[in-house]
């Protein structure tokens, strides 16, 4: 989950990097873009396992 208390006119979203247990491939799942201090949620889906998590930003 990601939340910015002050987006300063930009946008942010949660990012989850996951590992597929069958192939070992890394799959990235992302949350919705937000700019208003609300939560962006991202999670590993299916049988994939969390490798790392973070936040992505962009200027609009």
Rosetta silent file (secondary structure, phi, psi, omega in degrees, C-alpha in Angstrom):
SEQUENCE: XXXXXXXXXXXXXXXXXXXXXXXXXXXXXXXXXXXXXXXXXXXXXXXXXXXXXXXXXXXX
SCORE:     score description
SCORE:     0.000 S_00000001
   1 L     0.000  147.622  179.141    0.000    0.000    0.000 S_00000001
   2 E  -136.762  143.370  178.132    1.162    3.531   -0.689 S_00000001
   3 L  -152.023  131.780  175.699   -0.086    6.894    0.531 S_00000001
   4 L  -113.524  129.895  179.750    1.342   10.394    0.163 S_00000001
   5 L   -77.257  -21.382  178.084    0.157   13.102    2.495 S_00000001
   6 L  -144.220   99.942 -177.693    1.249   15.768   -0.021 S_00000001
   7 L   -78.765  -10.929  177.438    1.406   14.755   -3.688 S_00000001
   8 L    52.841   38.558  177.629    2.426   18.309   -4.698 S_00000001
   9 L    85.712   -4.262  179.285    0.386   18.141   -7.890 S_00000001
  10 L  -100.056 -168.297  179.802    1.808   14.782   -8.964 S_00000001
  11 E  -129.986  158.565  179.054    0.526   11.220   -8.756 S_00000001
  12 E  -144.824  157.368  174.010    1.653    8.060   -6.940 S_00000001
  13 E  -154.958  155.361  178.151    0.784    4.362   -6.883 S_00000001
  14 E   -78.502  146.741  178.439    1.787    1.210   -5.043 S_00000001
  15 E  -131.833  133.290  175.955    3.995   -1.341   -6.819 S_00000001
  16 E  -123.248  121.252  174.413    4.487   -5.019   -5.893 S_00000001
  17 E   -97.029  123.162 -170.996    7.249   -7.076   -7.515 S_00000001
  18 E  -124.928  154.589  177.444    6.357  -10.750   -7.245 S_00000001
  19 E  -109.927  129.384  175.352    7.981  -14.079   -8.099 S_00000001
  20 L   -77.818  120.388 -175.218    6.069  -16.808   -9.906 S_00000001
  21 L   -67.602  -23.312 -178.684    6.874  -20.022   -7.958 S_00000001
  22 L   -81.455  -40.261 -175.054    6.547  -22.245  -11.047 S_00000001
  23 L  -108.238  -19.655 -175.590    8.761  -20.315  -13.472 S_00000001
  24 L    80.673    0.532  178.902   10.791  -18.005  -11.225 S_00000001
  25 L   -66.404  148.346  175.661    9.710  -15.071  -13.405 S_00000001
  26 E   -95.116  127.313 -179.396    9.321  -11.658  -11.796 S_00000001
  27 E  -120.276  135.921 -179.938    5.873  -10.146  -12.301 S_00000001
  28 E  -107.408  129.705  175.052    4.974   -6.558  -11.389 S_00000001
  29 E  -116.831  140.277 -177.211    1.513   -5.597  -10.152 S_00000001
  30 E  -126.472  153.933  176.060    0.535   -1.940   -9.677 S_00000001
  31 L   -91.029 -177.343  178.109   -2.226   -0.078   -7.882 S_00000001
  32 L   -72.445  146.648  173.388   -4.360    2.803   -9.118 S_00000001
  33 L   -67.806  136.008  178.829   -2.776    6.221   -9.650 S_00000001
  34 E  -130.848  158.286  174.222   -3.725    8.587   -6.778 S_00000001
  35 L  -146.926    8.725 -170.818   -3.082   12.255   -6.020 S_00000001
  36 L  -118.797   17.275  179.466   -5.365   13.038   -3.098 S_00000001
  37 L    83.945    5.639  177.499   -3.791   11.363   -0.049 S_00000001
  38 L   -90.454  167.929 -176.315   -5.824    8.159   -0.358 S_00000001
  39 L   -78.070  136.376  167.886   -4.356    4.648   -0.373 S_00000001
  40 E  -105.674  131.022 -174.350   -3.138    2.960   -3.557 S_00000001
  41 L  -119.338  134.797  176.308   -3.129   -0.834   -3.120 S_00000001
  42 L  -140.899  141.966 -178.425   -1.119   -3.456   -4.985 S_00000001
  43 L  -150.316  156.306  176.874   -0.641   -7.116   -4.141 S_00000001
  44 L   -71.654  137.811 -175.920    0.787  -10.317   -5.558 S_00000001
  45 L  -109.077  159.482  179.374   -1.860  -12.393   -7.252 S_00000001
  46 L    62.140 -137.985 -178.644   -2.380  -16.138   -7.553 S_00000001
  47 L   -89.581    1.893 -178.110    0.449  -18.263   -6.172 S_00000001
  48 L   -65.157  155.099 -177.430    3.083  -15.527   -6.699 S_00000001
  49 E  -120.272  145.110 -179.157    5.138  -14.392   -3.717 S_00000001
  50 E   -65.137  128.774  174.656    6.270  -10.899   -2.737 S_00000001
  51 E  -103.335  -45.203  176.877    9.848  -10.092   -3.696 S_00000001
  52 E  -160.084  165.189  179.647    9.747   -6.336   -3.023 S_00000001
  53 E  -143.233  155.810 -179.652    7.293   -3.465   -2.786 S_00000001
  54 E  -169.583 -161.125 -178.933    7.468    0.258   -3.306 S_00000001
  55 E  -131.989  141.016  176.725    5.924    3.412   -4.675 S_00000001
  56 E  -115.372  141.025 -179.630    6.028    4.882   -8.185 S_00000001
  57 E  -125.081  158.067  172.743    5.519    8.599   -8.854 S_00000001
  58 E  -149.301  152.348  177.519    4.861   10.741  -11.917 S_00000001
  59 L   -94.063  136.448  179.128    4.548   14.440  -12.626 S_00000001
  60 L  -115.126    0.000    0.000    1.322   15.557  -14.274 S_00000001
